[in-house]
Amino acid sequence: MATNVSADSTLLKASSSTSKLAPKRVSKAASKRDSVTFRPTTEERRILDRLSEEGVTTSDAVRRGLHLLAQERWLDRARADAAAHRDENLNDEPDAW
């Protein structure tokens, strides 16, 4: 079974109404472009079902997972950078001021 995760389909847009920024629904075609479909494994379905029981939507679960993956990648790059510069001694460098 495929799970469809839709991005937020509300867009703040200027309108001629009383508010300069009135929420306006995006057309279904536009929101369709902002959706991602994946086929969860049995284990992933079980995790999503358990999170759903706790009130976490599938969209939020996927969104949090993407943010965690991005953080993980950032930490990997930071560790690699730190390892590449481990022999650097800033006390040997002239002061910048």
Stockholm file with secondary structure:
# STOCKHOLM 1.0

chainA/1-97         MATNVSADSTLLKASSSTSKLAPKRVSKAASKRDSVTFRPTTEERRILDRLSEEGVTTSDAVRRGLHLLAQERWLDRARADAAAHRDENLNDEPDAW
#=GR chainA/1-97 SS CCEEEECCCEEEEECSSSSSEEEEECCHHHHHHTEEEECCCHHHHHHHHHHHHTTCCHHHHHHHHHHHHHHHHHHHHHHHHHHHTTTCCGGGSCCCC
#=GC SS_cons        CCEEEECCCEEEEECSSSSSEEEEECCHHHHHHTEEEECCCHHHHHHHHHHHHTTCCHHHHHHHHHHHHHHHHHHHHHHHHHHHTTTCCGGGSCCCC
//
